[in-house]
Amino acid sequence: MIIKQLDAIERTGVSHNASIKKRVMLSPGELAGVIQFAQSVFPPGAVAGEHRHEDMAEVFLVESGQGHIAIEGREHALAPGTCVVVEVGETHELCNTGESDLMVTYFGVQMA
């Protein structure tokens, strides 16, 4: 059993942009098949630059705010309640296009 309280987890910068802060609820190795389970807050204008993962798929759930995600160069709007799956190897970039924070909860699933 693993139990964690989100408010007790320290915020750290994401590797793609240190201005984007995340709380990691599950780290690699804590649960088989899950690379990471986290929640990130993107301040207005913040971008997690274009990147891809060769060993995992990612699932994103927008909690609050507005933005877009570009997958393989195609932009998709992000709004509260939007769930997006990025498949293994797909290039993707997330951006806060709104005037308030964009909060995204996400997890990576090991595929290789």
Short mmCIF file of the C-alpha atoms (twelve columns), coordinates in Angstrom:
data_MODEL
# 
_entry.id   MODEL 
# 
loop_
_atom_site.group_PDB 
_atom_site.id 
_atom_site.type_symbol 
_atom_site.label_atom_id 
_atom_site.label_alt_id 
_atom_site.label_comp_id 
_atom_site.label_asym_id 
_atom_site.label_seq_id 
_atom_site.Cartn_x 
_atom_site.Cartn_y 
_atom_site.Cartn_z 
_atom_site.pdbx_PDB_model_num 
ATOM 1   C CA . MET A 1   0.000   0.000  0.000   1 
ATOM 2   C CA . ILE A 2   1.169   3.525  -0.817  1 
ATOM 3   C CA . ILE A 3   -0.558  6.588  0.645   1 
ATOM 4   C CA . LYS A 4   0.660   10.132 0.033   1 
ATOM 5   C CA . GLN A 5   -0.827  13.557 0.722   1 
ATOM 6   C CA . LEU A 6   -0.403  15.976 -2.199  1 
ATOM 7   C CA . ASP A 7   -0.015  19.035 0.071   1 
ATOM 8   C CA . ALA A 8   2.909   17.356 1.872   1 
ATOM 9   C CA . ILE A 9   4.926   16.854 -1.337  1 
ATOM 10  C CA . GLU A 10  7.578   19.437 -2.202  1 
ATOM 11  C CA . ARG A 11  7.250   21.288 -5.512  1 
ATOM 12  C CA . THR A 12  10.218  20.952 -7.896  1 
ATOM 13  C CA . GLY A 13  10.892  22.265 -11.398 1 
ATOM 14  C CA . VAL A 14  10.203  20.013 -14.367 1 
ATOM 15  C CA . SER A 15  13.149  19.031 -16.541 1 
ATOM 16  C CA . HIS A 16  11.694  20.805 -19.603 1 
ATOM 17  C CA . ASN A 17  11.239  24.201 -17.876 1 
ATOM 18  C CA . ALA A 18  12.152  25.011 -14.253 1 
ATOM 19  C CA . SER A 19  9.386   27.655 -14.015 1 
ATOM 20  C CA . ILE A 20  6.854   24.806 -14.248 1 
ATOM 21  C CA . LYS A 21  6.503   23.263 -10.793 1 
ATOM 22  C CA . LYS A 22  5.471   19.675 -10.143 1 
ATOM 23  C CA . ARG A 23  4.657   17.451 -7.204  1 
ATOM 24  C CA . VAL A 24  5.637   13.839 -7.832  1 
ATOM 25  C CA . MET A 25  3.206   11.453 -6.179  1 
ATOM 26  C CA . LEU A 26  4.811   8.267  -7.573  1 
ATOM 27  C CA . SER A 27  8.430   8.077  -8.703  1 
ATOM 28  C CA . PRO A 28  9.991   5.456  -10.978 1 
ATOM 29  C CA . GLY A 29  10.152  2.093  -9.219  1 
ATOM 30  C CA . GLU A 30  7.397   2.757  -6.679  1 
ATOM 31  C CA . LEU A 31  4.685   0.986  -8.700  1 
ATOM 32  C CA . ALA A 32  5.353   -1.491 -11.485 1 
ATOM 33  C CA . GLY A 33  4.642   -0.069 -14.933 1 
ATOM 34  C CA . VAL A 34  4.204   3.531  -13.759 1 
ATOM 35  C CA . ILE A 35  7.148   5.786  -14.657 1 
ATOM 36  C CA . GLN A 36  5.806   8.802  -12.760 1 
ATOM 37  C CA . PHE A 37  2.526   10.163 -11.410 1 
ATOM 38  C CA . ALA A 38  2.619   13.918 -10.855 1 
ATOM 39  C CA . GLN A 39  0.795   17.223 -10.922 1 
ATOM 40  C CA . SER A 40  2.346   20.269 -12.603 1 
ATOM 41  C CA . VAL A 41  1.444   23.933 -12.509 1 
ATOM 42  C CA . PHE A 42  2.346   25.992 -15.596 1 
ATOM 43  C CA . PRO A 43  2.363   29.756 -14.988 1 
ATOM 44  C CA . PRO A 44  0.920   31.907 -17.809 1 
ATOM 45  C CA . GLY A 45  3.079   31.605 -20.923 1 
ATOM 46  C CA . ALA A 46  5.090   28.612 -19.653 1 
ATOM 47  C CA . VAL A 47  6.009   25.917 -22.159 1 
ATOM 48  C CA . ALA A 48  7.232   22.372 -21.610 1 
ATOM 49  C CA . GLY A 49  9.241   22.265 -24.830 1 
ATOM 50  C CA . GLU A 50  8.902   19.711 -27.572 1 
ATOM 51  C CA . HIS A 51  10.146  16.269 -26.553 1 
ATOM 52  C CA . ARG A 52  9.355   12.583 -26.866 1 
ATOM 53  C CA . HIS A 53  9.651   9.411  -24.798 1 
ATOM 54  C CA . GLU A 54  10.785  6.167  -26.411 1 
ATOM 55  C CA . ASP A 55  9.846   3.977  -23.448 1 
ATOM 56  C CA . MET A 56  6.548   5.331  -22.157 1 
ATOM 57  C CA . ALA A 57  3.138   6.718  -22.998 1 
ATOM 58  C CA . GLU A 58  1.821   9.705  -21.021 1 
ATOM 59  C CA . VAL A 59  -1.707  10.488 -19.899 1 
ATOM 60  C CA . PHE A 60  -2.589  14.105 -19.043 1 
ATOM 61  C CA . LEU A 61  -5.712  15.402 -17.271 1 
ATOM 62  C CA . VAL A 62  -6.282  19.161 -17.206 1 
ATOM 63  C CA . GLU A 63  -7.456  20.216 -13.740 1 
ATOM 64  C CA . SER A 64  -7.666  23.977 -14.341 1 
ATOM 65  C CA . GLY A 65  -6.580  26.698 -16.737 1 
ATOM 66  C CA . GLN A 66  -6.257  26.912 -20.510 1 
ATOM 67  C CA . GLY A 67  -3.571  25.916 -22.947 1 
ATOM 68  C CA . HIS A 68  -2.663  23.659 -25.804 1 
ATOM 69  C CA . ILE A 69  -0.726  20.514 -26.451 1 
ATOM 70  C CA . ALA A 70  1.002   19.968 -29.779 1 
ATOM 71  C CA . ILE A 71  1.379   16.296 -30.695 1 
ATOM 72  C CA . GLU A 72  3.406   15.539 -33.795 1 
ATOM 73  C CA . GLY A 73  3.056   19.244 -34.709 1 
ATOM 74  C CA . ARG A 74  -0.749  19.309 -34.465 1 
ATOM 75  C CA . GLU A 75  -2.210  21.597 -31.769 1 
ATOM 76  C CA . HIS A 76  -5.093  20.575 -29.520 1 
ATOM 77  C CA . ALA A 77  -6.885  22.853 -27.038 1 
ATOM 78  C CA . LEU A 78  -6.604  22.126 -23.324 1 
ATOM 79  C CA . ALA A 79  -9.369  23.055 -20.884 1 
ATOM 80  C CA . PRO A 80  -10.488 21.647 -17.522 1 
ATOM 81  C CA . GLY A 81  -11.620 18.046 -17.890 1 
ATOM 82  C CA . THR A 82  -9.603  17.367 -21.046 1 
ATOM 83  C CA . CYS A 83  -7.742  14.043 -21.013 1 
ATOM 84  C CA . VAL A 84  -4.967  13.462 -23.562 1 
ATOM 85  C CA . VAL A 85  -2.946  10.314 -24.223 1 
ATOM 86  C CA . VAL A 86  0.448   10.745 -25.879 1 
ATOM 87  C CA . GLU A 87  1.649   7.456  -27.343 1 
ATOM 88  C CA . VAL A 88  5.220   6.142  -27.168 1 
ATOM 89  C CA . GLY A 89  7.539   8.106  -29.458 1 
ATOM 90  C CA . GLU A 90  5.096   10.927 -30.231 1 
ATOM 91  C CA . THR A 91  6.687   14.375 -30.097 1 
ATOM 92  C CA . HIS A 92  4.711   16.677 -27.811 1 
ATOM 93  C CA . GLU A 93  4.800   20.145 -26.238 1 
ATOM 94  C CA . LEU A 94  2.497   21.683 -23.607 1 
ATOM 95  C CA . CYS A 95  1.852   25.408 -23.282 1 
ATOM 96  C CA . ASN A 96  -0.208  27.611 -20.978 1 
ATOM 97  C CA . THR A 97  -1.998  30.077 -23.275 1 
ATOM 98  C CA . GLY A 98  -4.256  31.494 -20.568 1 
ATOM 99  C CA . GLU A 99  -3.958  34.302 -18.038 1 
ATOM 100 C CA . SER A 100 -4.002  32.017 -14.984 1 
ATOM 101 C CA . ASP A 101 -2.122  28.866 -13.986 1 
ATOM 102 C CA . LEU A 102 -2.609  25.685 -16.010 1 
ATOM 103 C CA . MET A 103 -2.727  22.662 -13.677 1 
ATOM 104 C CA . VAL A 104 -2.186  19.230 -15.214 1 
ATOM 105 C CA . THR A 105 -2.151  15.831 -13.482 1 
ATOM 106 C CA . TYR A 106 -0.331  13.170 -15.475 1 
ATOM 107 C CA . PHE A 107 1.306   9.775  -15.399 1 
ATOM 108 C CA . GLY A 108 3.695   7.816  -17.546 1 
ATOM 109 C CA . VAL A 109 3.163   4.154  -18.376 1 
ATOM 110 C CA . GLN A 110 6.199   2.045  -19.206 1 
ATOM 111 C CA . MET A 111 5.762   0.469  -22.623 1 
ATOM 112 C CA . ALA A 112 9.174   -1.009 -23.440 1 
# 
